[in-house]
Amino acid sequence: MNIKRLIFKIALRYLPKNKFFDKILCFIQFTIIHKRFPTLRKLFNDMIHQIKTSDKIEDPLVVFTSDKEYCKIFLNYIVEKKYIVPNLVIANSFSEIENYKITSNCVIKPTHLTSKCIFKKNNEILNDDVKQKIHRWFSINLYYGHLERNYIYLRPKIIVEPIIFDNENLIDFKFFCYKGNPKIIMLVFDKFTNKSRAFYDENWNRIDVSFDKFETNNLLKKPKNFQEMLKLVSLISKYFEFVRVDLYTNGNEIFIGEITHAHEAGTEKFMPDGISLEKKISKILFS
């Protein structure tokens, strides 16, 4: 860890937790990671920084849909039920989940966190290691990672869902949308093992860009229900200025994964050419 990142970690730990100091720390973090100052221009990471450091991040609908359980309530009002992954269990405390009897293939996730899940097969038990992991989830507040205030007051819960298409290694279709228009699609392959990514535009043209070092040479044929995916994402994203909507498909059915309001908190760098590629993506996304 270099000295700049160490200073940021210390400041994150000891400075008061309020909007004023959050803005200062977000500014410092952005500058360290991207080696430039954040601006008010329509650049990918700058737009995320603007959301994080303004009242937009605390908009009631943004906060509501940051919770995986409540997000489904919102979705139930605007899309058909067939697109929404059903709930098997909602646990409001560890005691409600520690003795859960698994009667079908399922995935266990915290409603207040991201990128954390446990897959379980029918009749498997929750062993001590799994229980400890779930118990730790109840003590984590995502706000303290990158100062995303939409997470600060979320109540820790656990959600259990059926495994989508009974496949633990689905391709994520992550649609970046601006004012209701899905313009960029990021595909994520093998996210739990050997993660890689590919970018496409709304016409399924491959874009030669990636975040960090996860680019793949894999070419994926356009899903036959791609137009349906675009329409679904447009219905959801029109309620937000700049948002990411995640979908899963097997070519026939579609399920909604989640809604993300500040992708990776604006901390990911474009590779291999930094700001010039960020400008390229931004021109497509915000035009």
C-alpha positions in Angstrom: 0.0 0.0 0.0 1.5 3.3 -1.0 1.7 6.3 1.3 -1.3 8.1 -0.3 -3.6 5.2 0.1 -2.4 4.7 3.7 -3.2 8.3 4.5 -6.7 7.9 3.0 -7.3 4.7 5.1 -6.3 6.6 8.3 -8.5 9.6 7.4 -11.4 7.2 6.6 -11.1 5.6 10.0 -10.6 8.7 12.2 -12.3 11.7 10.6 -15.9 12.4 11.6 -18.6 10.7 9.6 -20.7 13.5 8.1 -21.4 14.9 4.7 -18.7 17.6 4.9 -15.8 15.2 5.6 -17.3 12.6 3.2 -16.9 15.1 0.4 -13.3 15.7 1.4 -12.5 12.0 1.6 -14.3 11.2 -1.7 -12.2 14.0 -3.4 -9.0 12.6 -2.0 -9.9 9.0 -2.9 -10.8 10.1 -6.5 -7.5 12.0 -6.9 -5.4 9.1 -5.6 -7.1 6.5 -7.8 -7.5 8.4 -11.0 -4.5 10.7 -10.6 -6.6 13.8 -11.5 -9.2 16.0 -9.9 -12.9 15.2 -10.2 -14.8 17.6 -12.5 -18.4 18.5 -13.3 -18.0 17.1 -16.8 -20.0 14.1 -18.1 -17.2 11.6 -17.6 -18.0 8.2 -16.2 -16.2 8.3 -12.9 -16.9 12.0 -12.5 -20.6 11.5 -12.8 -20.4 8.8 -10.1 -18.4 11.2 -7.9 -21.1 13.9 -8.4 -23.8 11.4 -7.3 -21.8 10.3 -4.2 -21.1 13.8 -3.1 -24.5 15.4 -3.6 -28.0 14.9 -2.3 -28.7 12.5 -5.2 -27.2 9.6 -3.2 -29.7 10.1 -0.4 -32.7 10.4 -2.6 -35.4 8.2 -1.0 -35.9 6.0 -4.0 -32.1 5.6 -4.4 -31.8 4.5 -0.8 -34.9 2.3 -1.0 -33.7 0.4 -4.1 -30.2 -0.1 -2.6 -31.8 -2.7 -0.3 -32.3 -6.0 -2.2 -35.6 -6.8 -0.6 -37.1 -3.3 -1.0 -35.8 -3.1 -4.6 -38.1 -6.0 -5.5 -41.0 -4.1 -4.0 -40.2 -1.1 -6.3 -39.8 -3.5 -9.3 -43.2 -5.1 -8.6 -44.9 -1.8 -9.4 -43.1 -1.2 -12.7 -42.4 -4.5 -14.4 -44.1 -7.9 -14.8 -43.6 -10.3 -11.9 -42.0 -12.9 -14.2 -38.8 -10.8 -14.3 -38.4 -10.7 -10.5 -36.5 -13.4 -8.6 -38.9 -14.7 -5.9 -37.9 -14.7 -2.2 -37.7 -17.9 -0.3 -36.8 -16.3 3.0 -36.2 -12.9 4.5 -34.3 -13.0 7.8 -34.1 -9.9 9.9 -31.6 -11.4 12.4 -29.0 -14.1 12.5 -31.3 -16.2 14.8 -33.8 -16.3 12.0 -31.4 -17.9 9.5 -28.9 -20.0 11.5 -31.2 -23.0 11.6 -32.7 -22.6 8.1 -33.6 -25.9 6.5 -32.6 -25.9 2.8 -35.2 -27.7 0.8 -34.1 -26.6 -2.7 -31.1 -25.2 -4.5 -30.7 -21.6 -3.3 -28.4 -18.6 -2.9 -28.1 -16.8 0.4 -27.3 -13.0 0.2 -27.2 -9.9 2.5 -29.8 -7.4 1.4 -27.5 -4.5 2.4 -24.2 -5.5 0.8 -22.9 -6.2 -2.7 -20.9 -9.1 -4.2 -21.5 -11.5 -1.3 -23.4 -14.7 -1.6 -23.4 -18.4 -0.7 -24.8 -21.1 -2.9 -26.4 -24.2 -1.4 -27.8 -27.4 -2.8 -31.0 -29.1 -1.8 -30.7 -30.7 1.7 -27.3 -29.2 2.4 -26.8 -27.8 5.9 -25.4 -24.5 7.0 -22.1 -25.5 8.6 -20.2 -23.5 11.2 -18.0 -21.7 8.6 -21.1 -20.6 6.6 -22.9 -19.5 9.8 -19.9 -17.4 10.8 -19.8 -15.7 7.4 -23.5 -14.9 7.6 -23.1 -13.7 11.1 -20.3 -11.3 10.0 -22.6 -9.9 7.3 -24.9 -8.5 10.0 -22.0 -6.3 11.3 -20.9 -4.8 8.0 -22.1 -1.4 6.8 -21.1 -0.8 3.2 -21.0 3.0 3.7 -17.7 2.6 5.5 -16.0 1.2 2.4 -16.3 4.1 0.0 -18.7 6.6 1.7 -21.8 5.8 -0.3 -24.4 7.3 1.9 -27.3 5.4 0.4 -26.1 2.4 2.4 -25.5 4.1 5.7 -28.9 3.5 7.3 -29.8 0.2 5.6 -30.9 -2.5 8.1 -28.9 -5.7 7.8 -31.0 -8.6 6.6 -30.5 -11.9 4.8 -32.4 -12.9 1.7 -32.6 -16.5 0.3 -33.5 -16.9 -3.4 -33.7 -19.8 -5.8 -30.6 -20.1 -8.0 -31.4 -18.4 -11.3 -31.6 -21.0 -14.1 -30.1 -23.4 -11.5 -26.7 -22.1 -12.7 -24.1 -20.8 -10.2 -21.9 -19.2 -12.9 -24.2 -17.0 -15.0 -23.0 -14.2 -17.2 -24.0 -10.8 -15.7 -25.4 -8.3 -18.2 -24.8 -4.9 -16.5 -26.6 -2.1 -18.3 -25.3 1.4 -17.7 -28.2 3.8 -18.3 -28.4 7.6 -18.6 -31.9 9.2 -18.3 -33.7 6.0 -19.1 -31.5 5.1 -22.1 -29.3 1.9 -21.8 -26.2 2.7 -23.8 -23.4 0.5 -22.5 -23.5 -3.2 -21.5 -20.8 -4.7 -19.5 -20.7 -8.5 -19.5 -19.1 -10.2 -16.5 -17.9 -13.8 -16.9 -16.8 -16.2 -14.2 -17.2 -13.6 -11.5 -16.6 -16.0 -8.6 -13.5 -17.7 -10.1 -11.6 -16.0 -12.9 -13.5 -12.8 -13.5 -13.3 -11.1 -16.9 -15.4 -8.5 -18.7 -16.5 -7.4 -22.1 -18.2 -4.2 -23.2 -20.8 -3.7 -25.9 -23.0 -0.7 -27.0 -26.7 -0.8 -27.4 -26.4 -2.2 -30.9 -24.2 -5.0 -29.7 -21.0 -3.7 -31.1 -17.9 -4.7 -29.1 -16.1 -1.8 -27.4 -12.4 -2.3 -26.9 -12.2 -1.2 -23.3 -12.3 -2.6 -19.8 -12.0 -1.8 -16.1 -8.7 -2.6 -14.4 -7.2 -5.8 -15.8 -10.3 -7.9 -16.4 -10.7 -7.6 -20.1 -11.6 -10.8 -22.1 -11.3 -11.7 -25.7 -14.5 -13.8 -25.5 -17.1 -12.8 -28.0 -20.7 -13.5 -27.0 -23.5 -13.8 -29.5 -26.2 -11.3 -28.9 -29.0 -12.9 -26.9 -32.1 -13.5 -29.0 -34.2 -11.6 -26.4 -31.8 -8.6 -26.3 -34.5 -6.1 -27.4 -36.7 -7.3 -24.6 -33.8 -6.8 -22.2 -33.3 -3.2 -23.5 -37.0 -2.4 -23.0 -37.0 -3.8 -19.5 -33.9 -1.8 -18.5 -35.4 1.3 -19.9 -38.6 0.9 -17.8 -36.4 0.6 -14.7 -33.7 3.2 -15.3 -36.1 6.1 -16.3 -36.6 6.7 -12.6 -32.9 7.6 -12.1 -30.4 9.9 -13.8 -27.4 7.6 -14.1 -27.8 4.0 -12.9 -26.7 0.4 -13.5 -29.3 -2.3 -14.0 -28.2 -6.0 -13.9 -30.0 -8.7 -15.8 -29.6 -12.4 -16.3 -30.9 -14.4 -19.3 -30.8 -17.8 -20.8 -32.0 -16.5 -24.1 -35.6 -17.0 -23.3 -36.3 -15.8 -19.8 -35.0 -12.7 -18.1 -34.4 -12.0 -14.4 -33.4 -8.7 -12.8 -30.4 -8.9 -10.5 -30.0 -5.5 -8.8 -29.9 -1.8 -9.3 -26.6 -0.1 -8.5 -26.5 3.7 -8.1 -22.7 4.3 -8.0 -20.8 1.6 -9.8 -17.9 0.5 -7.7 -18.1 3.9 -6.0 -16.3 5.5 -9.0 -13.0 3.7 -8.1 -12.4 1.6 -11.2 -9.9 2.8 -13.8 -10.3 2.3 -17.5 -7.7 0.1 -19.2 -5.4 0.2 -21.0 -5.4 3.9 -21.7 -7.1 5.6 -18.7 -8.8 9.0 -19.4 -8.9 8.7 -23.2 -11.0 5.5 -22.9 -13.1 7.0 -20.2 -13.9 9.8 -22.6 -14.8 7.3 -25.3 -17.2 5.4 -23.1 -18.6 8.6 -21.7 -19.3 10.0 -25.2 -21.4 6.9 -26.0 -23.1 6.8 -22.6 -24.0 10.5 -22.1 -24.7 11.6 -25.7 
